[in-house]
Amino acid sequence: MENEEKLLLGIIVGTAGAMLVQSGQYAPEARIFPQAAAVITLVFAAVIIVQKRISIDTSGGSDLISQVQDEAVPTEQGGDGSSVTDLGKSEPGEFRITQPTSPYRIPVLDRDISKRTALAVLLSLYLGLLWLSGIFISSVVFMVLYTSVLKIRRNVAAMLVAFTIVTLVLFGMWLGTPLFRPAHELFTLPEVAL
Amino acid sequence: MSVDAFVEGAQLVLTWQALLFIFVGVFLGLVLGATPGIGPVPGIALLLPLTIEFEPWVALSMLFAIYIGGMYGGAVTAILLNVPGTAGAIASTFDGYPLSLQGRANYAIEISVLASSFGTIISAVVLILAMPFLIELVSLFGTVEYALIAVFGITIIPLVSQDSVGKALLIGAFGTLLSTVGMPVMTATPRFTLGILDLSDGVAFVPVLLGIFALAEMLKLVPFEGTLNDSASESEAKAATDGGYRTLSTIPDRLADIFVRNPLTFVKSLSIAMIVGLIPAAGGAVSNILAYALEKGTASDSETFGTGNIRGVISAESANSGTIASTLVPLLGFGIPGSPTAAVILGGMLMHGINPGPGLFQESVHFSYATFTAVAIGGVFLIVIGLLTATQMARLTRLRMSVIVAPIVVLCFVGSYALALSFFDVAQALVAGLVGYLMIKYNYSIVALIMGLILGPIMEENIHRALSLGDASIFVGTPLRIFLVGLIVASVVGPVAMSLKSTLRPAS
């Protein structure tokens, strides 16, 4: 089992366990259902973990769609005889996309990380900035950082920033979304009426 | 059919605003369905917040229209580039793409547009005519049956998705568990809120939809270089995306291809679609494969399937679009979505104060008529918009995947924030996105999570009410309940038995 899958199962088991423990403090009629759901979650998590350990994959037989697909999809053969078109089930991490990937090099540390990790960090930063300075500033900063990290061409980057600003103005005008309201009360930014 | 209720329902969607937004919705759906990585589910989720200010039936009509356009949009890239834009278009690649390679892309596109459009229209009309029967059927379902149907909605997921039994049930149970956060029906004490006020109404459904369907998808796409168009050779891609304009003079012949030369193909596929649409969480992703398999399996020239047989395109396209109206039946009747897209539409309904379920279905029957009328109108618009724009839509596959990601992320964040002006909602969307990405990567069903979140409260409330009427034997008290329990048991035991059979087969 890969570390990311362990993390996913850890989140599920941890949440279910914590909710099971906490459910004891509620009235009997309000705790039975969450307790049952938590127990079932934990049981199936245990089943998955045991399955992984004894390496029995139970997915193939139950997958009616893939069975039909496997019969129906003609698979093209590449020049070396390898399969180049396979619309069957995706392998973990491949997602049926055959395009190449490239890492992001952190400038100061001179270390490579995947672009997925870079985006996850940017998203966390986006959330933090949203808390600090509101949706407008955080969105524009995110877009600028994203285009810089992903090395998007300058003219495309300018279009993306323009798209962001237009979207925000649209939300501000159409829905009255406060664009500069932070999620804290440490200081206030000037409210811009749209 | 109650004519008064039908007229009342039709009036809701026959306003110029609703018609305009149905037209816009079909076009947007086509764009979203043809754009790599988006599709109708994240597309509708992204546009939900923008509809807050709309009149409810204008907003819902537009969401249905996006569903229709998005379901077809996936076929454009499937036929032209061998890249199904949505899971509902997988079978369209089997014969659609070979037709494109033979220089008959326009023919395949025209047939697919007409099969999709008429599949949508006819299924909606059939359901309008069947409404009195459906109302009678839903009236057979009381509290106990409703609880059992909700349980069945979870246990059926392994059969209709590409996930293992254990993983799908694990995630379904986890989604059900998360649905218990917030205020329960039977007491006034909120549960599992950790003292956070934003959680007292439970997990924020629309932000979670945005996170799990859109953000997770963007995390999946971000590292890939290039465009989906790169997967086709340069000449194929050019031929596909420069397909040119067509004239209307060929349309009567194309209609004859479907309704005169191959009427059984259309009828069989549409029938399968309408049945599959009624099964919770199944939808076009299942129906297009099943209809194609049936058509191929019963054809005397089955060896020509996969090489450009037009019946393959007719069956796949009429089957995926034919599910649209019927996936809305369990949604309207029980509040249980018949497909992932219907689950997102449920979010839109709740956002606009429409709480679908048996009560609404029987007492406000004009809502159901309005729904199916809007779907039929969307099908009519699809004929026009699809024929005029389908080939040009394939140009969207020239967009670089890394360029698509950023605007979608911004729309997710802004949309999640705009709904309740809550920072915490955005945080929920982000967590859902990160967890959703891990689930996609390791083949844990995100649909199961959403079904658990939707069905959890229905299960809890109705099981609680049922047990207040008697002991556990109440769940097998009538033939209908025994039948539903049998369905639940079969949906769990069936896949497990097939798994064991598959595992043991090599050994024997």
Boltz contact constraints between the chains, C-beta under 6 A:
constraints:
  - contact:
      token1: [A, 4]
      token2: [B, 438]
      max_distance: 6.0
  - contact:
      token1: [A, 5]
      token2: [B, 442]
      max_distance: 6.0
  - contact:
      token1: [A, 8]
      token2: [B, 438]
      max_distance: 6.0
  - contact:
      token1: [A, 12]
      token2: [B, 174]
      max_distance: 6.0
  - contact:
      token1: [A, 16]
      token2: [B, 177]
      max_distance: 6.0
  - contact:
      token1: [A, 19]
      token2: [B, 192]
      max_distance: 6.0
  - contact:
      token1: [A, 26]
      token2: [B, 191]
      max_distance: 6.0
  - contact:
      token1: [A, 27]
      token2: [B, 187]
      max_distance: 6.0
  - contact:
      token1: [A, 29]
      token2: [B, 186]
      max_distance: 6.0
  - contact:
      token1: [A, 30]
      token2: [B, 184]
      max_distance: 6.0
  - contact:
      token1: [A, 30]
      token2: [B, 187]
      max_distance: 6.0
  - contact:
      token1: [A, 33]
      token2: [B, 460]
      max_distance: 6.0
  - contact:
      token1: [A, 34]
      token2: [B, 180]
      max_distance: 6.0
  - contact:
      token1: [A, 37]
      token2: [B, 173]
      max_distance: 6.0
  - contact:
      token1: [A, 37]
      token2: [B, 176]
      max_distance: 6.0
  - contact:
      token1: [A, 37]
      token2: [B, 177]
      max_distance: 6.0
  - contact:
      token1: [A, 38]
      token2: [B, 177]
      max_distance: 6.0
  - contact:
      token1: [A, 40]
      token2: [B, 173]
      max_distance: 6.0
  - contact:
      token1: [A, 41]
      token2: [B, 173]
      max_distance: 6.0
  - contact:
      token1: [A, 41]
      token2: [B, 174]
      max_distance: 6.0
  - contact:
      token1: [A, 41]
      token2: [B, 177]
      max_distance: 6.0
  - contact:
      token1: [A, 44]
      token2: [B, 166]
      max_distance: 6.0
  - contact:
      token1: [A, 44]
      token2: [B, 169]
      max_distance: 6.0
  - contact:
      token1: [A, 44]
      token2: [B, 170]
      max_distance: 6.0
  - contact:
      token1: [A, 44]
      token2: [B, 173]
      max_distance: 6.0
  - contact:
      token1: [A, 45]
      token2: [B, 170]
      max_distance: 6.0
  - contact:
      token1: [A, 47]
      token2: [B, 166]
      max_distance: 6.0
  - contact:
      token1: [A, 48]
      token2: [B, 166]
      max_distance: 6.0
  - contact:
      token1: [A, 48]
      token2: [B, 170]
      max_distance: 6.0
  - contact:
      token1: [A, 58]
      token2: [B, 164]
      max_distance: 6.0
  - contact:
      token1: [A, 58]
      token2: [B, 499]
      max_distance: 6.0
  - contact:
      token1: [A, 59]
      token2: [B, 164]
      max_distance: 6.0
  - contact:
      token1: [A, 60]
      token2: [B, 502]
      max_distance: 6.0
  - contact:
      token1: [A, 61]
      token2: [B, 498]
      max_distance: 6.0
  - contact:
      token1: [A, 61]
      token2: [B, 499]
      max_distance: 6.0
  - contact:
      token1: [A, 61]
      token2: [B, 501]
      max_distance: 6.0
  - contact:
      token1: [A, 61]
      token2: [B, 502]
      max_distance: 6.0
  - contact:
      token1: [A, 62]
      token2: [B, 158]
      max_distance: 6.0
  - contact:
      token1: [A, 62]
      token2: [B, 165]
      max_distance: 6.0
  - contact:
      token1: [A, 62]
      token2: [B, 495]
      max_distance: 6.0
  - contact:
      token1: [A, 62]
      token2: [B, 498]
      max_distance: 6.0
  - contact:
      token1: [A, 62]
      token2: [B, 499]
      max_distance: 6.0
  - contact:
      token1: [A, 63]
      token2: [B, 162]
      max_distance: 6.0
  - contact:
      token1: [A, 65]
      token2: [B, 162]
      max_distance: 6.0
  - contact:
      token1: [A, 65]
      token2: [B, 289]
      max_distance: 6.0
  - contact:
      token1: [A, 66]
      token2: [B, 162]
      max_distance: 6.0
  - contact:
      token1: [A, 68]
      token2: [B, 289]
      max_distance: 6.0
  - contact:
      token1: [A, 68]
      token2: [B, 293]
      max_distance: 6.0
  - contact:
      token1: [A, 72]
      token2: [B, 94]
      max_distance: 6.0
  - contact:
      token1: [A, 74]
      token2: [B, 306]
      max_distance: 6.0
  - contact:
      token1: [A, 87]
      token2: [B, 90]
      max_distance: 6.0
  - contact:
      token1: [A, 89]
      token2: [B, 162]
      max_distance: 6.0
  - contact:
      token1: [A, 92]
      token2: [B, 441]
      max_distance: 6.0
  - contact:
      token1: [A, 92]
      token2: [B, 442]
      max_distance: 6.0
  - contact:
      token1: [A, 93]
      token2: [B, 441]
      max_distance: 6.0
  - contact:
      token1: [A, 95]
      token2: [B, 220]
      max_distance: 6.0
  - contact:
      token1: [A, 97]
      token2: [B, 224]
      max_distance: 6.0
  - contact:
      token1: [A, 99]
      token2: [B, 224]
      max_distance: 6.0
  - contact:
      token1: [A, 99]
      token2: [B, 225]
      max_distance: 6.0
  - contact:
      token1: [A, 99]
      token2: [B, 226]
      max_distance: 6.0
  - contact:
      token1: [A, 100]
      token2: [B, 225]
      max_distance: 6.0
  - contact:
      token1: [A, 101]
      token2: [B, 223]
      max_distance: 6.0
  - contact:
      token1: [A, 101]
      token2: [B, 224]
      max_distance: 6.0
  - contact:
      token1: [A, 114]
      token2: [B, 223]
      max_distance: 6.0
  - contact:
      token1: [A, 115]
      token2: [B, 222]
      max_distance: 6.0
  - contact:
      token1: [A, 115]
      token2: [B, 223]
      max_distance: 6.0
  - contact:
      token1: [A, 116]
      token2: [B, 219]
      max_distance: 6.0
  - contact:
      token1: [A, 116]
      token2: [B, 222]
      max_distance: 6.0
  - contact:
      token1: [A, 116]
      token2: [B, 223]
      max_distance: 6.0
  - contact:
      token1: [A, 119]
      token2: [B, 222]
      max_distance: 6.0
  - contact:
      token1: [A, 123]
      token2: [B, 430]
      max_distance: 6.0
  - contact:
      token1: [A, 127]
      token2: [B, 430]
      max_distance: 6.0
  - contact:
      token1: [A, 131]
      token2: [B, 423]
      max_distance: 6.0
  - contact:
      token1: [A, 135]
      token2: [B, 414]
      max_distance: 6.0
  - contact:
      token1: [A, 135]
      token2: [B, 417]
      max_distance: 6.0
  - contact:
      token1: [A, 139]
      token2: [B, 410]
      max_distance: 6.0
  - contact:
      token1: [A, 143]
      token2: [B, 406]
      max_distance: 6.0
  - contact:
      token1: [A, 146]
      token2: [B, 406]
      max_distance: 6.0
  - contact:
      token1: [A, 150]
      token2: [B, 402]
      max_distance: 6.0
  - contact:
      token1: [A, 156]
      token2: [B, 403]
      max_distance: 6.0
  - contact:
      token1: [A, 160]
      token2: [B, 406]
      max_distance: 6.0
  - contact:
      token1: [A, 163]
      token2: [B, 407]
      max_distance: 6.0
  - contact:
      token1: [A, 164]
      token2: [B, 410]
      max_distance: 6.0
  - contact:
      token1: [A, 171]
      token2: [B, 414]
      max_distance: 6.0
  - contact:
      token1: [A, 171]
      token2: [B, 418]
      max_distance: 6.0
  - contact:
      token1: [A, 175]
      token2: [B, 52]
      max_distance: 6.0
  - contact:
      token1: [A, 175]
      token2: [B, 418]
      max_distance: 6.0
  - contact:
      token1: [A, 177]
      token2: [B, 418]
      max_distance: 6.0
  - contact:
      token1: [A, 183]
      token2: [B, 423]
      max_distance: 6.0
